[in-house]
Amino acid sequence: MPAESATETTRRLRPIPAEAPAPPPAPAPPSETPGVERPFVSFGRPETYDDPVRVRPRGGRTRPRTLAAAACVVLGLGLIGGAVTGSWLTGDSSAGTDARSEFAAAGELWHSVPVDQLFPPTVQGEGAGPGGADRTWTRVAVAPDTGCANAFDPLLRKALAPVGCLRLLRATYTDATRSLVTTVGLLFTKADATAMTSLKARFQKEGLDRRTDLMPRPYAAEGTVAAGFGDEQRASWTVSVLTDAPVVVYAVSGFADGRAVTDPQPARDAMKSGATTAPAQAGLGHDAQGLADRVERGFRRTVTSATEKPS
Protein backbone atom coordinates (compact mmCIF):
# COMPACT_ATOMS: atom_id res chain seq x y z
CA MET A 1 0.00 0.00 0.00
CA PRO A 2 1.42 3.40 -0.80
CA ALA A 3 2.58 5.57 1.99
CA GLU A 4 0.21 8.16 3.30
CA SER A 5 0.67 11.62 1.93
CA ALA A 6 1.67 14.39 4.35
CA THR A 7 -1.31 16.43 3.20
CA GLU A 8 -4.45 14.53 3.53
CA THR A 9 -7.49 15.84 1.83
CA THR A 10 -9.93 13.79 3.78
CA ARG A 11 -10.73 13.24 7.38
CA ARG A 12 -12.21 9.84 6.78
CA LEU A 13 -9.25 7.92 8.44
CA ARG A 14 -8.06 10.55 10.98
CA PRO A 15 -9.82 11.65 14.11
CA ILE A 16 -11.34 15.14 14.00
CA PRO A 17 -10.98 17.50 16.95
CA ALA A 18 -14.17 18.17 18.81
CA GLU A 19 -15.97 21.40 17.79
CA ALA A 20 -18.64 23.36 19.55
CA PRO A 21 -21.99 22.04 18.51
CA ALA A 22 -23.95 24.37 16.22
CA PRO A 23 -27.19 25.73 17.65
CA PRO A 24 -30.25 23.89 16.51
CA PRO A 25 -32.08 25.62 13.69
CA ALA A 26 -35.11 27.66 14.66
CA PRO A 27 -38.33 25.91 13.93
CA ALA A 28 -39.90 27.07 10.72
CA PRO A 29 -43.20 28.92 11.09
CA PRO A 30 -46.20 26.88 10.10
CA SER A 31 -47.15 27.09 6.47
CA GLU A 32 -50.59 28.10 5.33
CA THR A 33 -50.45 25.11 3.02
CA PRO A 34 -50.84 21.81 4.89
CA GLY A 35 -47.80 19.60 4.67
CA VAL A 36 -45.43 22.31 3.48
CA GLU A 37 -43.19 24.16 5.87
CA ARG A 38 -42.68 27.92 5.26
CA PRO A 39 -39.01 28.92 5.01
CA PHE A 40 -37.73 31.06 7.83
CA VAL A 41 -36.12 34.35 6.80
CA SER A 42 -34.12 36.53 9.19
CA PHE A 43 -33.68 40.26 8.48
CA GLY A 44 -30.62 42.10 9.57
CA ARG A 45 -30.46 45.65 10.96
CA PRO A 46 -31.13 48.08 8.11
CA GLU A 47 -28.43 50.48 7.04
CA THR A 48 -28.93 54.20 7.62
CA TYR A 49 -27.25 57.31 6.24
CA ASP A 50 -26.77 58.94 9.62
CA ASP A 51 -26.24 56.22 12.13
CA PRO A 52 -24.05 58.47 14.32
CA VAL A 53 -26.81 61.10 14.54
CA ARG A 54 -29.54 60.76 17.20
CA VAL A 55 -32.86 60.41 15.51
CA ARG A 56 -35.54 62.91 16.74
CA PRO A 57 -38.64 61.09 17.95
CA ARG A 58 -41.65 61.43 15.72
CA GLY A 59 -43.78 64.40 16.62
CA GLY A 60 -40.92 66.08 18.39
CA ARG A 61 -41.71 69.49 16.81
CA THR A 62 -45.48 69.14 16.82
CA ARG A 63 -46.05 70.24 20.38
CA PRO A 64 -44.11 73.56 20.13
CA ARG A 65 -45.80 74.39 16.83
CA THR A 66 -49.23 73.55 18.26
CA LEU A 67 -48.62 75.73 21.29
CA ALA A 68 -47.48 78.61 19.07
CA ALA A 69 -50.57 78.32 16.88
CA ALA A 70 -52.85 78.20 19.91
CA ALA A 71 -51.17 81.29 21.33
CA CYS A 72 -51.77 83.16 18.05
CA VAL A 73 -55.44 82.19 18.05
CA VAL A 74 -55.92 83.34 21.64
CA LEU A 75 -54.11 86.60 20.92
CA GLY A 76 -56.21 87.20 17.80
CA LEU A 77 -59.47 86.56 19.64
CA GLY A 78 -58.34 88.86 22.41
CA LEU A 79 -57.63 91.67 19.96
CA ILE A 80 -60.98 91.19 18.20
CA GLY A 81 -62.85 91.04 21.48
CA GLY A 82 -61.08 94.16 22.69
CA ALA A 83 -61.96 96.03 19.53
CA VAL A 84 -65.61 95.02 19.74
CA THR A 85 -65.79 95.89 23.42
CA GLY A 86 -64.16 99.24 22.71
CA SER A 87 -66.72 100.02 20.01
CA TRP A 88 -69.52 99.16 22.43
CA LEU A 89 -68.09 101.36 25.15
CA THR A 90 -67.36 104.30 22.89
CA GLY A 91 -70.35 103.89 20.60
CA ASP A 92 -67.97 103.90 17.65
CA SER A 93 -69.97 101.71 15.25
CA SER A 94 -69.86 102.63 11.57
CA ALA A 95 -73.12 100.77 10.93
CA GLY A 96 -74.87 102.62 13.74
CA THR A 97 -73.40 105.92 12.64
CA ASP A 98 -74.56 105.40 9.06
CA ALA A 99 -78.07 104.51 10.23
CA ARG A 100 -78.26 107.61 12.43
CA SER A 101 -76.94 109.80 9.63
CA GLU A 102 -79.46 108.38 7.18
CA PHE A 103 -82.30 108.86 9.66
CA ALA A 104 -81.31 112.47 10.26
CA ALA A 105 -80.87 113.15 6.54
CA ALA A 106 -84.32 111.72 5.78
CA GLY A 107 -85.92 114.17 8.17
CA GLU A 108 -84.45 117.14 6.26
CA LEU A 109 -85.47 116.16 2.75
CA TRP A 110 -88.78 118.02 2.87
CA HIS A 111 -87.05 121.35 2.16
CA SER A 112 -84.25 120.18 -0.17
CA VAL A 113 -85.82 117.73 -2.64
CA PRO A 114 -87.87 118.89 -5.67
CA VAL A 115 -91.56 118.08 -5.42
CA ASP A 116 -91.43 116.11 -8.66
CA GLN A 117 -89.00 113.72 -6.99
CA LEU A 118 -91.21 113.11 -3.99
CA PHE A 119 -94.49 113.18 -5.94
CA PRO A 120 -93.76 112.38 -9.61
CA PRO A 121 -96.20 113.83 -12.21
CA THR A 122 -96.98 110.27 -13.28
CA VAL A 123 -96.71 107.10 -11.22
CA GLN A 124 -96.75 103.69 -12.86
CA GLY A 125 -98.35 100.91 -10.86
CA GLU A 126 -97.43 97.73 -12.67
CA GLY A 127 -99.59 94.95 -11.25
CA ALA A 128 -101.00 97.28 -8.59
CA GLY A 129 -104.67 97.01 -9.56
CA PRO A 130 -107.27 94.35 -8.76
CA GLY A 131 -106.26 90.97 -10.12
CA GLY A 132 -102.74 92.21 -10.83
CA ALA A 133 -103.90 94.75 -13.41
CA ASP A 134 -101.61 97.68 -14.17
CA ARG A 135 -102.46 101.13 -12.85
CA THR A 136 -101.31 104.60 -13.91
CA TRP A 137 -101.84 107.61 -11.67
CA THR A 138 -101.49 111.23 -12.80
CA ARG A 139 -100.87 114.06 -10.36
CA VAL A 140 -103.55 116.75 -10.47
CA ALA A 141 -102.54 118.92 -7.50
CA VAL A 142 -99.78 119.52 -4.95
CA ALA A 143 -100.64 121.11 -1.63
CA PRO A 144 -98.37 123.79 -0.17
CA ASP A 145 -96.09 122.38 2.53
CA THR A 146 -97.81 123.16 5.80
CA GLY A 147 -98.28 121.98 9.32
CA CYS A 148 -100.69 119.20 10.24
CA ALA A 149 -103.71 121.29 11.26
CA ASN A 150 -106.92 119.86 9.80
CA ALA A 151 -105.03 117.17 7.87
CA PHE A 152 -106.21 114.27 10.03
CA ASP A 153 -109.28 113.22 11.95
CA PRO A 154 -109.03 114.41 15.58
CA LEU A 155 -108.30 110.96 17.02
CA LEU A 156 -105.62 110.27 14.40
CA ARG A 157 -104.03 113.63 15.12
CA LYS A 158 -103.99 112.69 18.81
CA ALA A 159 -102.41 109.30 18.05
CA LEU A 160 -99.67 110.99 16.01
CA ALA A 161 -99.01 113.70 18.60
CA PRO A 162 -96.17 111.84 20.42
CA VAL A 163 -93.92 112.13 17.35
CA GLY A 164 -94.85 115.73 16.55
CA CYS A 165 -95.42 117.40 13.20
CA LEU A 166 -92.51 119.12 11.51
CA ARG A 167 -93.92 119.39 7.99
CA LEU A 168 -96.67 117.86 5.88
CA LEU A 169 -96.37 117.34 2.12
CA ARG A 170 -99.36 116.17 0.06
CA ALA A 171 -100.37 115.57 -3.53
CA THR A 172 -103.57 114.31 -5.15
CA TYR A 173 -103.67 111.90 -8.11
CA THR A 174 -106.32 110.49 -10.40
CA ASP A 175 -106.43 107.19 -12.25
CA ALA A 176 -106.38 106.73 -16.03
CA THR A 177 -110.19 106.89 -16.20
CA ARG A 178 -110.28 110.07 -14.06
CA SER A 179 -113.07 108.49 -12.03
CA LEU A 180 -111.03 107.82 -8.88
CA VAL A 181 -108.89 110.20 -6.84
CA THR A 182 -106.25 109.61 -4.18
CA THR A 183 -104.36 111.93 -1.86
CA VAL A 184 -100.94 110.70 -0.73
CA GLY A 185 -98.96 112.39 2.05
CA LEU A 186 -95.57 112.45 3.76
CA LEU A 187 -95.71 113.59 7.38
CA PHE A 188 -92.23 114.59 8.58
CA THR A 189 -92.12 114.23 12.36
CA LYS A 190 -89.86 115.63 15.10
CA ALA A 191 -89.20 112.21 16.60
CA ASP A 192 -86.11 110.04 16.89
CA ALA A 193 -85.88 106.39 15.87
CA THR A 194 -86.99 105.13 19.29
CA ALA A 195 -90.18 107.20 19.24
CA MET A 196 -90.97 106.13 15.67
CA THR A 197 -90.50 102.49 16.59
CA SER A 198 -92.78 102.90 19.60
CA LEU A 199 -95.46 104.57 17.47
CA LYS A 200 -95.33 101.82 14.86
CA ALA A 201 -95.68 99.15 17.55
CA ARG A 202 -98.71 100.93 18.97
CA PHE A 203 -100.38 101.19 15.55
CA GLN A 204 -99.85 97.49 14.98
CA LYS A 205 -100.90 96.38 18.45
CA GLU A 206 -104.04 98.53 18.64
CA GLY A 207 -104.97 98.40 14.96
CA LEU A 208 -105.05 102.18 14.70
CA ASP A 209 -104.53 102.06 10.94
CA ARG A 210 -107.86 100.23 10.50
CA ARG A 211 -110.23 102.41 12.51
CA THR A 212 -112.67 104.53 10.52
CA ASP A 213 -112.44 107.30 13.13
CA LEU A 214 -108.69 107.63 12.55
CA MET A 215 -108.46 108.48 8.86
CA PRO A 216 -106.29 111.02 7.03
CA ARG A 217 -108.14 113.74 5.18
CA PRO A 218 -107.92 114.32 1.40
CA TYR A 219 -106.57 117.37 -0.39
CA ALA A 220 -109.26 118.72 -2.70
CA ALA A 221 -107.93 121.19 -5.28
CA GLU A 222 -110.26 123.59 -7.03
CA GLY A 223 -110.46 123.27 -10.79
CA THR A 224 -109.43 119.60 -10.81
CA VAL A 225 -111.26 116.29 -10.82
CA ALA A 226 -110.56 116.18 -7.08
CA ALA A 227 -112.48 119.40 -6.33
CA GLY A 228 -115.30 117.47 -4.64
CA PHE A 229 -113.02 115.10 -2.72
CA GLY A 230 -113.92 115.77 0.93
CA ASP A 231 -114.28 113.83 4.17
CA GLU A 232 -117.59 112.24 3.14
CA GLN A 233 -116.02 110.90 -0.05
CA ARG A 234 -113.24 108.96 1.66
CA ALA A 235 -113.56 105.30 0.69
CA SER A 236 -110.24 103.60 1.55
CA TRP A 237 -106.97 104.53 3.24
CA THR A 238 -103.62 103.31 4.56
CA VAL A 239 -101.17 104.66 7.16
CA SER A 240 -97.54 103.46 7.42
CA VAL A 241 -95.20 104.54 10.22
CA LEU A 242 -91.54 104.27 9.15
CA THR A 243 -88.84 103.40 11.66
CA ASP A 244 -85.74 104.16 9.57
CA ALA A 245 -86.89 107.72 8.89
CA PRO A 246 -88.95 110.27 10.86
CA VAL A 247 -91.80 109.97 8.37
CA VAL A 248 -95.38 108.69 8.25
CA VAL A 249 -96.64 107.77 4.77
CA TYR A 250 -100.37 107.69 4.13
CA ALA A 251 -102.93 107.70 1.34
CA VAL A 252 -106.71 108.09 1.15
CA SER A 253 -108.87 107.44 -1.93
CA GLY A 254 -112.43 108.09 -3.14
CA PHE A 255 -114.67 108.65 -6.14
CA ALA A 256 -114.05 111.67 -8.35
CA ASP A 257 -117.77 112.34 -8.86
CA GLY A 258 -118.22 113.47 -5.26
CA ARG A 259 -120.41 110.57 -4.12
CA ALA A 260 -120.48 109.94 -0.38
CA VAL A 261 -119.25 106.62 0.97
CA THR A 262 -120.99 105.18 4.01
CA ASP A 263 -118.72 102.16 4.49
CA PRO A 264 -115.07 103.18 4.08
CA GLN A 265 -112.68 100.27 4.33
CA PRO A 266 -108.96 100.01 5.15
CA ALA A 267 -106.92 99.34 2.03
CA ARG A 268 -105.71 95.92 3.09
CA ASP A 269 -109.29 94.79 3.73
CA ALA A 270 -110.58 96.29 0.48
CA MET A 271 -107.82 94.47 -1.40
CA LYS A 272 -108.80 91.02 -0.13
CA SER A 273 -110.10 88.52 -2.62
CA GLY A 274 -113.88 88.29 -2.47
CA ALA A 275 -114.41 91.70 -0.82
CA THR A 276 -117.78 93.09 -2.00
CA THR A 277 -117.86 96.63 -0.60
CA ALA A 278 -118.02 99.60 -2.97
CA PRO A 279 -114.37 100.58 -2.27
CA ALA A 280 -113.27 97.02 -2.92
CA GLN A 281 -115.25 96.64 -6.13
CA ALA A 282 -113.93 99.94 -7.48
CA GLY A 283 -110.33 99.09 -6.63
CA LEU A 284 -109.96 102.07 -4.29
CA GLY A 285 -108.04 99.96 -1.77
CA HIS A 286 -105.55 99.12 -4.49
CA ASP A 287 -105.24 102.81 -5.41
CA ALA A 288 -104.55 103.90 -1.84
CA GLN A 289 -102.06 101.13 -1.11
CA GLY A 290 -100.42 101.20 -4.53
CA LEU A 291 -99.74 104.93 -4.51
CA ALA A 292 -98.54 104.94 -0.89
CA ASP A 293 -96.15 102.07 -1.59
CA ARG A 294 -94.62 103.72 -4.65
CA VAL A 295 -94.23 107.12 -3.04
CA GLU A 296 -92.56 105.42 -0.08
CA ARG A 297 -90.17 103.52 -2.36
CA GLY A 298 -89.27 106.70 -4.19
CA PHE A 299 -88.65 108.45 -0.89
CA ARG A 300 -86.32 105.68 0.26
CA ARG A 301 -84.37 105.87 -2.99
CA THR A 302 -84.01 109.60 -2.49
CA VAL A 303 -82.71 109.09 1.06
CA THR A 304 -80.19 106.50 -0.13
CA SER A 305 -78.98 108.77 -2.92
CA ALA A 306 -78.65 111.74 -0.58
CA THR A 307 -76.55 109.80 1.95
CA GLU A 308 -74.34 107.81 -0.43
CA LYS A 309 -70.63 108.36 0.09
CA PRO A 310 -68.53 108.98 -3.02
CA SER A 311 -66.43 105.95 -3.94
C-alpha positions in Angstrom: 0.0 0.0 0.0 1.4 3.4 -0.8 2.6 5.6 2.0 0.2 8.2 3.3 0.7 11.6 1.9 1.7 14.4 4.4 -1.3 16.4 3.2 -4.5 14.5 3.5 -7.5 15.8 1.8 -9.9 13.8 3.8 -10.7 13.2 7.4 -12.2 9.8 6.8 -9.2 7.9 8.4 -8.1 10.6 11.0 -9.8 11.7 14.1 -11.3 15.1 14.0 -11.0 17.5 17.0 -14.2 18.2 18.8 -16.0 21.4 17.8 -18.6 23.4 19.6 -22.0 22.0 18.5 -24.0 24.4 16.2 -27.2 25.7 17.6 -30.2 23.9 16.5 -32.1 25.6 13.7 -35.1 27.7 14.7 -38.3 25.9 13.9 -39.9 27.1 10.7 -43.2 28.9 11.1 -46.2 26.9 10.1 -47.1 27.1 6.5 -50.6 28.1 5.3 -50.4 25.1 3.0 -50.8 21.8 4.9 -47.8 19.6 4.7 -45.4 22.3 3.5 -43.2 24.2 5.9 -42.7 27.9 5.3 -39.0 28.9 5.0 -37.7 31.1 7.8 -36.1 34.4 6.8 -34.1 36.5 9.2 -33.7 40.3 8.5 -30.6 42.1 9.6 -30.5 45.6 11.0 -31.1 48.1 8.1 -28.4 50.5 7.0 -28.9 54.2 7.6 -27.2 57.3 6.2 -26.8 58.9 9.6 -26.2 56.2 12.1 -24.1 58.5 14.3 -26.8 61.1 14.5 -29.5 60.8 17.2 -32.9 60.4 15.5 -35.5 62.9 16.7 -38.6 61.1 18.0 -41.7 61.4 15.7 -43.8 64.4 16.6 -40.9 66.1 18.4 -41.7 69.5 16.8 -45.5 69.1 16.8 -46.0 70.2 20.4 -44.1 73.6 20.1 -45.8 74.4 16.8 -49.2 73.5 18.3 -48.6 75.7 21.3 -47.5 78.6 19.1 -50.6 78.3 16.9 -52.9 78.2 19.9 -51.2 81.3 21.3 -51.8 83.2 18.0 -55.4 82.2 18.0 -55.9 83.3 21.6 -54.1 86.6 20.9 -56.2 87.2 17.8 -59.5 86.6 19.6 -58.3 88.9 22.4 -57.6 91.7 20.0 -61.0 91.2 18.2 -62.8 91.0 21.5 -61.1 94.2 22.7 -62.0 96.0 19.5 -65.6 95.0 19.7 -65.8 95.9 23.4 -64.2 99.2 22.7 -66.7 100.0 20.0 -69.5 99.2 22.4 -68.1 101.4 25.2 -67.4 104.3 22.9 -70.4 103.9 20.6 -68.0 103.9 17.6 -70.0 101.7 15.2 -69.9 102.6 11.6 -73.1 100.8 10.9 -74.9 102.6 13.7 -73.4 105.9 12.6 -74.6 105.4 9.1 -78.1 104.5 10.2 -78.3 107.6 12.4 -76.9 109.8 9.6 -79.5 108.4 7.2 -82.3 108.9 9.7 -81.3 112.5 10.3 -80.9 113.1 6.5 -84.3 111.7 5.8 -85.9 114.2 8.2 -84.5 117.1 6.3 -85.5 116.2 2.7 -88.8 118.0 2.9 -87.0 121.4 2.2 -84.3 120.2 -0.2 -85.8 117.7 -2.6 -87.9 118.9 -5.7 -91.6 118.1 -5.4 -91.4 116.1 -8.7 -89.0 113.7 -7.0 -91.2 113.1 -4.0 -94.5 113.2 -5.9 -93.8 112.4 -9.6 -96.2 113.8 -12.2 -97.0 110.3 -13.3 -96.7 107.1 -11.2 -96.7 103.7 -12.9 -98.4 100.9 -10.9 -97.4 97.7 -12.7 -99.6 94.9 -11.2 -101.0 97.3 -8.6 -104.7 97.0 -9.6 -107.3 94.4 -8.8 -106.3 91.0 -10.1 -102.7 92.2 -10.8 -103.9 94.8 -13.4 -101.6 97.7 -14.2 -102.5 101.1 -12.9 -101.3 104.6 -13.9 -101.8 107.6 -11.7 -101.5 111.2 -12.8 -100.9 114.1 -10.4 -103.5 116.7 -10.5 -102.5 118.9 -7.5 -99.8 119.5 -5.0 -100.6 121.1 -1.6 -98.4 123.8 -0.2 -96.1 122.4 2.5 -97.8 123.2 5.8 -98.3 122.0 9.3 -100.7 119.2 10.2 -103.7 121.3 11.3 -106.9 119.9 9.8 -105.0 117.2 7.9 -106.2 114.3 10.0 -109.3 113.2 12.0 -109.0 114.4 15.6 -108.3 111.0 17.0 -105.6 110.3 14.4 -104.0 113.6 15.1 -104.0 112.7 18.8 -102.4 109.3 18.1 -99.7 111.0 16.0 -99.0 113.7 18.6 -96.2 111.8 20.4 -93.9 112.1 17.3 -94.8 115.7 16.6 -95.4 117.4 13.2 -92.5 119.1 11.5 -93.9 119.4 8.0 -96.7 117.9 5.9 -96.4 117.3 2.1 -99.4 116.2 0.1 -100.4 115.6 -3.5 -103.6 114.3 -5.2 -103.7 111.9 -8.1 -106.3 110.5 -10.4 -106.4 107.2 -12.2 -106.4 106.7 -16.0 -110.2 106.9 -16.2 -110.3 110.1 -14.1 -113.1 108.5 -12.0 -111.0 107.8 -8.9 -108.9 110.2 -6.8 -106.2 109.6 -4.2 -104.4 111.9 -1.9 -100.9 110.7 -0.7 -99.0 112.4 2.1 -95.6 112.5 3.8 -95.7 113.6 7.4 -92.2 114.6 8.6 -92.1 114.2 12.4 -89.9 115.6 15.1 -89.2 112.2 16.6 -86.1 110.0 16.9 -85.9 106.4 15.9 -87.0 105.1 19.3 -90.2 107.2 19.2 -91.0 106.1 15.7 -90.5 102.5 16.6 -92.8 102.9 19.6 -95.5 104.6 17.5 -95.3 101.8 14.9 -95.7 99.2 17.6 -98.7 100.9 19.0 -100.4 101.2 15.5 -99.8 97.5 15.0 -100.9 96.4 18.5 -104.0 98.5 18.6 -105.0 98.4 15.0 -105.0 102.2 14.7 -104.5 102.1 10.9 -107.9 100.2 10.5 -110.2 102.4 12.5 -112.7 104.5 10.5 -112.4 107.3 13.1 -108.7 107.6 12.6 -108.5 108.5 8.9 -106.3 111.0 7.0 -108.1 113.7 5.2 -107.9 114.3 1.4 -106.6 117.4 -0.4 -109.3 118.7 -2.7 -107.9 121.2 -5.3 -110.3 123.6 -7.0 -110.5 123.3 -10.8 -109.4 119.6 -10.8 -111.3 116.3 -10.8 -110.6 116.2 -7.1 -112.5 119.4 -6.3 -115.3 117.5 -4.6 -113.0 115.1 -2.7 -113.9 115.8 0.9 -114.3 113.8 4.2 -117.6 112.2 3.1 -116.0 110.9 -0.1 -113.2 109.0 1.7 -113.6 105.3 0.7 -110.2 103.6 1.6 -107.0 104.5 3.2 -103.6 103.3 4.6 -101.2 104.7 7.2 -97.5 103.5 7.4 -95.2 104.5 10.2 -91.5 104.3 9.1 -88.8 103.4 11.7 -85.7 104.2 9.6 -86.9 107.7 8.9 -89.0 110.3 10.9 -91.8 110.0 8.4 -95.4 108.7 8.2 -96.6 107.8 4.8 -100.4 107.7 4.1 -102.9 107.7 1.3 -106.7 108.1 1.1 -108.9 107.4 -1.9 -112.4 108.1 -3.1 -114.7 108.7 -6.1 -114.1 111.7 -8.4 -117.8 112.3 -8.9 -118.2 113.5 -5.3 -120.4 110.6 -4.1 -120.5 109.9 -0.4 -119.2 106.6 1.0 -121.0 105.2 4.0 -118.7 102.2 4.5 -115.1 103.2 4.1 -112.7 100.3 4.3 -109.0 100.0 5.1 -106.9 99.3 2.0 -105.7 95.9 3.1 -109.3 94.8 3.7 -110.6 96.3 0.5 -107.8 94.5 -1.4 -108.8 91.0 -0.1 -110.1 88.5 -2.6 -113.9 88.3 -2.5 -114.4 91.7 -0.8 -117.8 93.1 -2.0 -117.9 96.6 -0.6 -118.0 99.6 -3.0 -114.4 100.6 -2.3 -113.3 97.0 -2.9 -115.3 96.6 -6.1 -113.9 99.9 -7.5 -110.3 99.1 -6.6 -110.0 102.1 -4.3 -108.0 100.0 -1.8 -105.5 99.1 -4.5 -105.2 102.8 -5.4 -104.6 103.9 -1.8 -102.1 101.1 -1.1 -100.4 101.2 -4.5 -99.7 104.9 -4.5 -98.5 104.9 -0.9 -96.1 102.1 -1.6 -94.6 103.7 -4.7 -94.2 107.1 -3.0 -92.6 105.4 -0.1 -90.2 103.5 -2.4 -89.3 106.7 -4.2 -88.7 108.4 -0.9 -86.3 105.7 0.3 -84.4 105.9 -3.0 -84.0 109.6 -2.5 -82.7 109.1 1.1 -80.2 106.5 -0.1 -79.0 108.8 -2.9 -78.7 111.7 -0.6 -76.5 109.8 2.0 -74.3 107.8 -0.4 -70.6 108.4 0.1 -68.5 109.0 -3.0 -66.4 105.9 -3.9 
